[in-house]
């Protein structure tokens, strides 16, 4: 069988007037830089473009300095960074004069993205922070177990076992209440109550009892755990925080999120609209593509870009205008419940109906865990409909040891499930409405930037392209150059830096829309447009207040603080238990390894193996660990007795040998042996048998490294 040849990606960048080649030999984490001996003139160096993105979004090169908005556009020397994804456990080279300025956050339905805008040696760079030395961004999941809280990758693996105390789609919980408008949201959360108006969330208290938790505390827990990792353990510092939220967030939702972030210790928190963050990101990073650079810059270009993001839980449609001296958000439309999970739910319900029909089984109730397992498979398999004519949904032992196995054809999925759906038809209607409005106003849409999990579907891409260029026209208006979660987070960091004067943008204006949400007909109502200048924007953002009184704010923050303190105490207790378990594991391993090499102790191996098995499956409580520790202490006591007797006999034999042969010149050796005997006698007074045994082994090690060893048989 022939080995598959690894795809080799090769791009060129320049640094300090030299050209470099970067290639990927198949692993996106193993990039090697080779310097070519080719000199480039300063003028050429300015005009060269740094490749912004490799296919698949695996590796991004950022420019550190972007003074691109002044009339005399000049791009400073470009410097190759380790990519826009910054491993928080590693520092980039030449970062001795590094200052993190602005933190940008996007809390998405599937993942949460933290970005840092930094100044390094007077250069600017934005980085997306990664988690735990992985190439992954943080999932938007928090899981409460009886022992502690889990987030990140650990929360995914524990979600099934803790389905009723785990929360995903966290951005949807902000401002949560029990009104009817949240009925749609509840079916995605895998927790049911008989009366939907009494819907409750649960976690565990310090006594491991299930207790009610309010949504704001869930958000606070999640963000505080991430902050604990990045800003305390990894020592990442910053001056201020900018968080992007969907434009349909009302003032109360924005205010509550701001209060939560302030209470968990974030600095200088500002809440901005998602549309503003995306517009800032695109204008900042694509400025060369839009207007050229150096002597080739064009000041008369007027570009209109339509951003369409069909994500996992919602759809955003944003029309932005880009001119040389300013950017504007012109229109925003939202479908709050139209996204990938919406169609996953439809597919899941169809699969269950087919399962009942095919197997003649009456399923009286679908448990939360059954539904989650099915949706998990659907979410993995659904993207394959983009390239295959058919997919198989297989869930082992779905109901009473009966497997669920359903085949879904691409044609049926596109023509029946999607095309006839009311929400999809609303989506198409909005796009046609935007096109007609622009045509009436003689506004040309230059590009349609599509992003989001669900927009990867070729069927949707084709439909969007047809709407804006016509079915007969083969011109392609669609572009796929942004990753929406990352660009929203980075855009928030950039806009925050701009507001605080840390980023040198010479924008004459940055217009954006401030919206309120009409719950009755699911539409956005524009309150105002055109907020000119960064000081005006900053004042406007600071004026976005909800209707909470000062007393209510203090009560709100106090509730969060009390909860956070208790949860961190629970986590600390769990961490202490984990450390104790780890110490026991090391002690067992050490004695097993030692006993396997010493005939006198091999009789203890069976007991040690059994103890090791118990430790793997042990319930993490002080009582259980203490019981195991007592048994381990007994084994170490036996091991000490055996080894102490053996070493004592060796010492006595050595002393007898010296005395019998009257080796007067060995008096110093005799004194050393007696000193070791005295140390062993003192060691016997130690109460902890593990320490006593380890001390004995240490003494024997010293003996074996000394001159005494020659007198031991």
C-alpha positions in Angstrom: 0.0 0.0 0.0 1.4 3.3 -1.1 1.9 5.9 1.6 -0.1 9.0 1.2 2.2 11.9 0.3 2.0 14.7 2.8 0.7 18.0 1.4 3.5 20.6 1.4 2.4 24.2 1.7 5.0 26.8 0.9 4.6 30.5 1.3 7.1 33.4 1.3 7.3 36.3 3.7 9.9 39.0 4.1 11.7 40.2 7.3 14.3 42.9 7.7 14.9 43.1 3.9 15.4 39.3 3.6 13.1 36.8 2.0 12.1 33.7 4.0 10.4 30.5 3.1 8.0 28.8 5.5 6.7 25.4 4.7 4.5 22.9 6.4 5.5 19.3 6.0 2.0 18.0 7.0 1.8 19.0 10.6 0.6 22.6 11.1 2.5 22.8 14.4 5.9 22.0 12.8 6.9 25.0 10.7 10.5 25.5 9.7 11.9 28.8 8.6 14.7 28.8 6.0 16.4 32.0 5.0 17.1 32.5 1.4 20.1 34.6 0.4 18.0 37.1 -1.6 18.1 40.8 -0.8 15.0 42.9 -1.4 15.2 46.6 -1.7 13.3 48.7 0.9 10.8 49.9 -1.7 10.0 46.3 -2.7 9.9 45.3 0.9 7.1 47.8 1.5 5.1 46.7 -1.5 5.3 43.0 -0.7 2.2 41.5 0.9 2.4 39.2 3.8 0.2 36.3 3.3 -2.6 36.6 5.7 -4.1 33.1 5.8 -3.3 29.6 4.7 -6.1 27.4 3.6 -8.0 25.7 6.4 -7.1 28.5 8.8 -4.3 26.5 10.3 -1.6 29.2 10.3 -1.9 32.9 10.1 0.9 35.4 9.9 0.3 38.8 11.4 1.9 42.2 10.7 3.0 43.8 14.0 2.5 47.4 12.9 -0.4 48.7 10.9 -0.2 52.5 10.6 -2.3 52.3 7.5 -4.9 54.9 7.9 -3.0 58.2 7.4 -3.0 59.9 3.9 0.7 59.3 3.5 0.2 55.5 4.0 3.4 53.9 5.2 3.8 50.3 6.3 6.6 49.7 8.8 8.9 46.8 8.6 7.1 43.5 8.8 8.2 41.0 11.2 7.4 37.3 11.2 5.6 36.2 14.4 4.8 32.7 15.5 1.4 33.1 13.9 -1.7 34.8 15.2 -2.4 31.8 17.4 -0.3 32.4 20.5 0.4 29.4 22.8 0.0 31.0 26.3 2.7 28.7 27.6 5.4 29.9 25.2 6.8 33.4 24.6 7.6 34.6 21.1 11.2 35.5 20.4 12.4 39.0 21.0 9.6 39.8 23.5 11.8 41.4 26.2 9.9 44.7 25.8 6.4 43.2 25.6 3.2 44.9 26.9 -0.2 43.3 26.5 -2.7 46.2 26.0 -6.2 45.1 25.1 -8.1 41.9 25.7 -10.8 41.1 23.2 -13.4 38.4 23.9 -16.1 36.7 21.9 -18.3 34.2 23.7 -19.8 32.1 21.0 -22.2 29.2 21.1 -19.5 26.6 20.3 -16.3 28.3 21.5 -15.0 31.3 23.3 -12.1 33.2 21.8 -9.7 35.4 23.8 -7.4 37.7 21.8 -4.6 40.0 23.0 -3.5 43.1 21.3 0.2 43.6 22.3 3.0 46.1 21.9 6.3 44.3 21.4 9.4 46.5 20.9 7.2 49.4 19.7 5.5 47.1 17.2 1.8 46.0 17.4 0.6 42.4 17.1 -2.7 40.6 17.8 -2.8 37.0 19.0 -5.5 34.5 19.6 -4.8 32.7 22.9 -4.9 28.9 22.9 -5.4 26.5 25.8 -3.1 24.1 27.5 -0.5 23.7 24.8 -3.1 22.6 22.4 -4.1 23.9 19.0 -7.7 24.3 20.2 -9.8 27.3 21.2 -11.9 27.1 24.4 -15.2 25.3 24.0 -18.2 27.2 25.3 -19.1 24.6 27.9 -18.9 24.4 31.6 -19.6 21.2 33.5 -20.4 20.9 37.2 -19.5 17.6 38.8 -19.9 16.8 42.5 -16.3 17.5 43.1 -15.4 20.5 41.0 -16.0 22.6 37.8 -14.7 21.6 34.4 -14.1 23.8 31.4 -12.2 23.4 28.1 -11.6 20.0 26.6 -12.2 18.3 30.0 -15.8 19.6 30.0 -16.6 17.9 26.7 -15.6 14.4 27.9 -17.5 14.8 31.1 -20.7 16.3 29.6 -22.5 13.0 29.0 -21.9 11.8 32.6 -23.1 15.2 34.0 -25.8 16.1 31.4 -28.1 17.8 33.9 -25.4 20.1 35.4 -23.5 20.9 32.2 -24.1 24.0 30.1 -23.2 24.7 26.5 -24.2 27.6 24.1 -23.1 29.9 27.0 -23.6 33.1 25.1 -27.3 32.3 24.9 -27.5 32.3 28.8 -26.6 36.0 29.1 -29.8 37.8 30.3 -31.7 34.5 30.5 -35.2 34.6 32.0 -38.2 32.3 32.0 -40.3 34.2 29.5 -41.8 32.5 26.5 -39.1 33.9 24.2 -36.6 31.5 25.7 -38.8 28.4 25.0 -36.8 27.9 21.7 -33.6 28.0 23.7 -34.5 25.4 26.3 -34.8 22.5 23.9 -31.0 22.7 23.2 -29.9 22.6 26.8 -30.7 18.9 27.6 -32.4 19.7 30.9 -36.1 19.4 31.3 -38.6 20.5 33.9 -42.4 19.7 33.9 -43.3 23.4 34.0 -41.2 25.4 31.6 -41.9 28.6 33.6 -40.2 27.0 36.6 -37.1 26.1 34.5 -34.0 25.9 36.7 -30.3 25.4 36.4 -28.3 23.2 38.8 -24.8 22.8 40.1 -23.3 21.3 43.3 -22.5 23.0 46.6 -19.6 22.3 48.9 -21.5 19.3 50.5 -21.9 17.7 47.0 -25.6 18.4 47.0 -27.4 19.5 43.9 -28.4 23.2 44.2 -30.0 25.8 42.0 -27.6 28.2 40.2 -28.6 31.3 38.3 -27.5 32.0 34.8 -25.3 34.9 35.7 -23.3 32.7 38.1 -22.8 30.1 35.3 -21.3 32.8 33.0 -19.2 34.1 35.9 -17.9 30.6 36.7 -16.9 30.0 33.1 -15.1 33.2 32.6 -13.4 33.2 36.0 -11.9 29.7 35.3 -10.5 30.9 31.9 -9.1 34.0 33.6 -7.6 31.9 36.4 -5.7 30.0 33.7 -4.6 32.9 31.5 -4.0 35.7 33.9 -2.9 34.0 37.1 -1.2 30.8 36.0 0.2 32.0 32.7 0.9 35.6 33.9 -0.7 37.3 30.9 -1.5 41.0 31.8 -3.6 43.6 30.0 -4.9 47.1 30.5 -8.5 46.9 29.4 -11.2 44.5 28.1 -13.5 44.7 25.1 -16.3 42.1 24.7 -18.3 41.7 21.5 -21.9 40.7 21.8 -24.6 40.1 19.2 -26.3 43.4 18.1 -29.6 42.1 19.3 -28.4 42.2 22.9 -30.5 44.7 24.9 -29.1 47.2 27.4 -29.9 45.0 30.4 -28.0 42.1 28.8 -25.0 44.3 28.1 -25.0 45.8 31.5 -25.3 42.4 33.2 -22.3 41.0 31.2 -20.3 44.1 32.1 -21.1 43.7 35.8 -20.2 40.0 35.7 -16.8 40.7 34.1 -16.1 43.5 36.5 -16.9 41.3 39.5 -14.5 38.6 38.4 -11.7 41.1 38.1 -11.5 42.1 34.5 -10.0 45.5 33.7 -11.8 48.4 32.2 -14.7 46.4 30.6 -16.4 47.7 27.5 -19.2 46.0 25.6 -19.4 46.5 21.8 -21.6 45.2 19.0 -20.5 42.2 17.0 -21.0 44.1 13.8 -18.5 46.8 15.0 -15.9 44.2 15.9 -16.2 42.5 12.5 -16.0 45.7 10.6 -12.9 46.9 12.5 -11.2 43.6 12.0 -11.9 43.5 8.3 -10.9 47.1 7.7 -7.7 46.8 9.7 -6.4 43.5 8.3 -7.7 43.8 4.8 -6.7 47.5 4.2 -4.1 46.6 1.6 -6.5 44.4 -0.3 -9.2 47.1 -0.3 -7.1 50.2 -1.1 -3.6 49.1 -2.0 -0.5 50.3 -0.2 2.6 52.5 -0.5 2.6 54.6 -3.7 -0.2 52.5 -5.2 -2.8 53.5 -2.6 -6.2 54.6 -3.9 -8.2 57.1 -1.8 -11.3 57.1 -4.0 -12.3 53.4 -3.6 -15.6 52.8 -1.9 -16.3 49.2 -1.0 -19.4 47.5 0.4 -19.0 44.1 2.0 -21.8 41.9 3.1 -20.9 39.5 5.9 -23.1 36.4 6.3 -22.4 34.2 9.3 -24.7 31.2 9.8 -23.1 29.9 13.0 -24.1 27.1 15.3 -26.9 29.0 17.0 -27.7 32.2 15.1 -27.4 34.0 11.8 -25.9 37.4 11.4 -26.1 39.5 8.2 -24.0 42.7 8.3 -23.5 45.2 5.6 -20.4 47.4 6.1 -18.9 50.2 4.0 -15.1 50.8 3.7 -13.6 54.0 2.5 -10.0 55.2 2.8 -10.7 57.5 5.7 -13.4 55.6 7.6 -15.6 52.5 8.0 -19.4 52.3 8.6 -21.8 49.5 9.6 -24.8 50.2 7.3 -27.2 47.4 8.1 -27.6 44.5 10.5 -30.1 41.6 10.3 -30.3 38.7 12.7 -32.1 35.4 12.9 -31.4 34.5 16.5 -32.4 30.8 16.3 -31.3 29.9 12.8 -28.1 28.0 12.7 -26.4 24.6 12.5 -28.0 23.3 15.7 -31.5 24.2 14.3 -31.1 21.8 11.5 -29.3 19.2 13.7 -32.5 19.3 15.8 -34.7 18.7 12.7 -32.5 15.8 11.6 -32.5 14.3 15.1 -36.3 14.4 15.2 -36.5 12.8 11.8 -34.1 10.1 12.9 -36.1 9.3 16.0 -39.3 9.0 14.0 -37.6 6.7 11.5 -36.2 4.7 14.3 -39.6 4.2 15.9 -41.2 3.3 12.5 -38.4 0.9 11.4 -38.0 -1.0 14.7 -41.7 -0.8 15.8 -40.6 0.5 19.1 -42.7 2.8 21.2 -40.2 5.2 22.8 -42.3 6.9 25.6 -39.6 9.4 26.4 -36.2 10.4 25.0 -33.8 11.0 27.8 -31.4 14.0 27.7 -28.4 11.7 27.4 -30.0 9.8 24.4 -30.7 13.0 22.6 -27.2 14.4 23.3 -25.6 11.2 21.9 -27.7 11.4 18.8 -27.0 15.1 18.2 -23.3 14.6 18.8 -23.2 12.1 15.9 -25.3 14.3 13.7 -23.0 17.3 14.3 -20.0 15.2 13.3 -21.6 13.7 10.2 -23.7 16.6 8.8 -20.7 18.5 7.3 -20.0 15.3 5.2 -23.1 16.1 3.2 -21.1 18.8 1.5 -18.9 16.2 -0.2 -21.0 13.0 -0.1 -24.3 12.0 -1.5 -25.3 10.2 1.6 -24.3 10.0 5.3 -25.0 7.4 7.9 -26.1 8.3 11.4 -25.2 5.5 13.7 -25.7 5.5 17.5 -24.9 2.2 19.3 -27.4 0.9 21.9 -29.6 3.9 21.4 -32.6 2.5 23.1 -32.7 -0.8 25.1 -29.5 -2.1 23.3 -31.1 -1.4 19.9 -28.8 0.6 17.6 -30.1 3.6 15.7 -28.9 3.5 12.1 -30.4 6.0 9.6 -29.1 7.0 6.2 -29.7 10.6 5.0 -29.5 11.5 1.4 -28.0 14.8 0.3 -30.8 15.5 -2.1 -33.5 15.0 0.5 -31.6 17.1 3.0 -31.2 20.0 0.7 -34.5 19.9 -1.2 -36.8 18.8 1.7 -35.3 19.6 5.0 -33.6 22.9 4.2 -35.4 24.4 1.2 -38.9 24.0 2.7 -38.0 25.3 6.2 -39.7 28.5 7.3 -36.5 29.9 8.9 -34.5 29.2 5.8 -37.1 31.0 3.7 -36.9 34.0 6.1 -33.1 34.0 5.6 -33.4 34.0 1.8 -36.1 36.7 2.0 -33.7 38.9 4.1 -30.9 38.6 1.5 -33.3 39.5 -1.4 -34.6 42.4 0.6 -31.0 43.7 1.1 -30.2 43.3 -2.6 -33.4 45.1 -3.7 -32.8 48.0 -1.2 -29.2 48.4 -2.4 -30.3 48.3 -6.1 -32.8 51.0 -5.4 -30.1 53.2 -3.8 -27.5 52.3 -6.5 -25.3 50.6 -3.9 -23.1 47.9 -5.2 -22.1 44.9 -3.0 -18.5 44.2 -3.9 -18.0 41.0 -2.0 -20.1 38.6 0.2 -17.9 37.3 3.0 -19.4 34.1 4.2 -18.4 32.4 7.5 -19.8 30.2 10.2 -20.2 26.5 10.6 -23.4 26.1 8.4 -22.2 28.4 5.6 -19.7 25.7 4.6 -22.6 23.9 2.8 -22.1 24.3 -1.0 -25.9 24.4 -1.5 -26.2 27.5 0.6 -23.1 29.1 -1.0 -24.5 28.6 -4.4 -27.9 30.0 -3.4 -26.3 33.2 -1.9 -24.2 33.7 -5.0 -27.2 33.3 -7.3 -29.2 35.9 -5.3 -26.5 38.6 -5.7 -25.2 37.9 -9.3 -28.1 36.0 -10.8 -28.6 32.3 -11.7 -27.2 32.6 -15.2 -24.2 34.7 -14.3 -21.1 32.5 -13.5 -19.4 35.3 -11.7 -18.4 34.4 -8.1 -19.0 37.1 -5.5 -18.5 34.9 -2.5 -15.3 35.1 -0.4 -14.2 32.9 2.5 -11.3 34.8 4.0 -12.3 35.2 7.6 -12.9 32.9 10.6 -15.8 34.6 12.3 -15.1 33.7 16.0 -11.5 34.7 15.8 -12.1 37.8 13.7 -14.8 39.0 16.2 -12.5 38.5 19.1 -9.5 40.2 17.4 -11.8 43.0 16.2 -12.9 43.6 19.8 -9.3 43.8 20.9 -8.4 46.2 18.0 -11.4 48.4 18.6 -10.7 48.5 22.4 -7.1 49.6 21.6 -8.3 52.2 19.2 -10.7 53.7 21.8 -7.9 54.0 24.3 -5.5 55.5 21.8 -3.0 52.6 21.9 -3.4 51.8 18.2 -2.4 54.5 15.7 -5.4 54.7 13.4 -6.0 58.0 11.6 -9.7 57.3 11.0 -11.8 60.4 10.4 -14.9 58.4 11.3 -16.1 54.9 12.4 -19.9 54.7 12.2 -21.8 51.9 13.7 -25.3 51.0 14.5 -26.8 50.9 18.0 -29.8 48.5 18.1 -32.6 47.5 20.4 -34.4 44.2 19.9 -38.1 43.9 19.3 -39.2 40.7 20.9 -42.6 40.7 19.3 -41.5 40.2 15.7 -37.8 39.2 16.2 -36.4 42.3 14.4 -33.8 44.9 15.3 -34.8 48.5 15.6 -32.2 51.1 14.8 -31.9 53.7 17.6 -29.2 55.7 16.0 -26.4 55.6 13.5 -23.2 57.7 12.9 -21.2 58.0 16.1 -18.1 59.9 14.9 -14.6 59.8 16.4 -13.2 57.5 19.0 -13.9 59.7 22.0 -17.6 59.9 21.0 -17.7 56.1 20.5 -16.1 55.6 23.9 -18.5 58.0 25.6 -21.4 56.3 23.8 -20.4 52.8 24.9 -20.0 54.0 28.5 -23.5 55.5 28.4 -25.1 52.1 27.5 -26.8 51.5 30.9 -29.5 49.0 31.7 -32.4 49.8 34.1 -30.8 48.4 37.2 -30.6 50.7 40.2 -27.4 51.0 42.1 -28.8 48.8 44.9 -29.7 46.1 42.3 -26.3 46.3 40.8 -24.6 45.8 44.2 -26.9 42.9 45.0 -26.3 41.4 41.6 -22.5 41.6 42.0 -22.6 40.4 45.6 -24.5 37.3 44.5 -21.8 36.5 41.9 -19.0 37.1 44.4 -20.5 34.8 47.0 -21.0 32.1 44.5 -17.5 32.4 42.9 -15.8 32.2 46.3 -17.7 29.0 47.2 -17.0 27.4 43.9 -13.2 28.2 44.1 -13.2 26.6 47.6 -14.8 23.5 46.1 -12.2 23.4 43.3 -9.3 23.9 45.8 -10.6 21.0 47.9 -10.7 18.8 44.8 -7.2 19.9 43.7 -6.0 18.9 47.2 -7.6 15.5 46.8 -6.1 15.1 43.3 -2.6 15.9 44.8 -3.1 13.3 47.5 -4.1 10.7 45.0 -1.1 11.6 42.8 1.2 11.2 45.8 -0.3 7.8 46.6 0.2 6.7 43.0 3.8 7.8 43.0 4.4 5.9 46.3 2.8 2.7 44.9 4.8 2.9 41.7 8.1 3.5 43.6 7.6 0.5 45.9 6.5 -1.7 43.0 9.5 -0.8 41.0 11.9 -1.4 44.0 10.2 -4.6 45.0 10.4 -6.1 41.5 14.2 -5.9 41.8 14.6 -7.2 45.3 13.7 -10.9 46.0 12.9 -10.2 49.6 10.1 -7.8 48.7 8.5 -9.6 45.7 5.9 -11.1 48.0 4.4 -7.6 48.4 3.8 -7.1 44.6 0.3 -8.7 44.7 -0.8 -6.4 47.4 0.6 -3.4 45.6 -1.2 -4.3 42.3 -4.5 -4.6 44.1 -3.9 -1.2 45.8 -3.1 0.3 42.4 -6.4 -1.0 41.0 -8.3 0.5 43.9 -6.6 3.8 43.5 -7.6 4.0 39.8 -11.3 3.5 40.6 -11.4 5.3 44.0 -14.1 7.8 44.8 -12.3 11.1 45.6 -13.1 11.7 49.2 -10.9 12.2 52.2 -12.3 9.1 53.9 -11.7 6.8 50.9 -8.2 8.2 50.4 -7.4 7.8 54.1 -8.5 4.1 54.0 -6.3 3.5 51.1 -3.4 5.4 52.7 -3.7 3.2 55.8 -3.4 0.0 53.7 -0.4 1.5 51.8 1.2 2.5 55.1 0.9 -1.1 56.3 2.6 -2.4 53.1 5.4 0.1 53.5 5.7 -1.0 57.2 6.3 -4.6 56.1 8.7 -3.4 53.4 10.6 -1.4 56.0 10.9 -4.3 58.3 12.2 -6.6 55.6 14.7 -4.1 54.3 15.8 -3.0 57.7 16.6 -6.5 58.7 18.6 -7.1 55.5 20.6 -3.9 55.8 21.2 -4.5 59.6 22.6 -8.0 58.8 24.9 -6.7 56.2 26.3 -4.1 58.5 26.8 -6.6 61.3 28.6 -9.0 58.9 30.9 -6.1 57.8 31.7 -5.3 61.5 32.4 -8.9 62.3 34.7 -9.2 59.3 36.7 -6.1 60.4 36.9 -7.4 64.0 37.8 -11.1 63.1 40.6 -10.1 60.8 41.8 -7.4 63.1 41.9 -4.9 60.3 43.2 -2.0 62.4 43.6 0.2 59.3 39.9 0.0 58.8 38.9 1.7 62.0 37.5 4.6 60.0 35.2 2.3 58.0 34.0 0.8 61.3 33.1 4.3 62.6 31.2 5.0 59.4 29.2 1.8 59.7 28.3 2.7 63.3 27.2 6.1 62.2 24.8 4.6 59.6 23.5 2.3 62.3 22.7 5.2 64.5 20.9 7.0 61.7 18.8 3.9 61.1 17.9 3.7 64.9 16.8 7.4 64.7 14.8 6.7 61.6 12.9 4.0 63.4 11.3 6.8 65.5 9.5 8.2 62.3 5.7 7.6 62.5 5.2 7.7 58.7 6.2 4.3 57.3 6.5 5.7 53.8 9.0 8.3 54.9 10.7 5.7 57.1 11.2 3.3 54.2 12.3 6.0 51.8 14.8 7.2 54.4 16.2 3.6 54.7 16.6 3.3 50.9 18.4 6.6 50.9 20.8 5.4 53.6 21.5 2.2 51.6 22.1 4.3 48.5 24.7 6.3 50.4 26.4 3.2 51.6 26.6 1.7 48.1 28.3 4.9 46.9 30.8 4.9 49.8 33.9 2.8 50.6 31.8 0.6 53.0 30.3 -1.3 50.1 33.5 -3.3 49.7 32.9 -4.9 53.1 29.4 -6.0 52.4 28.8 -9.6 51.2 
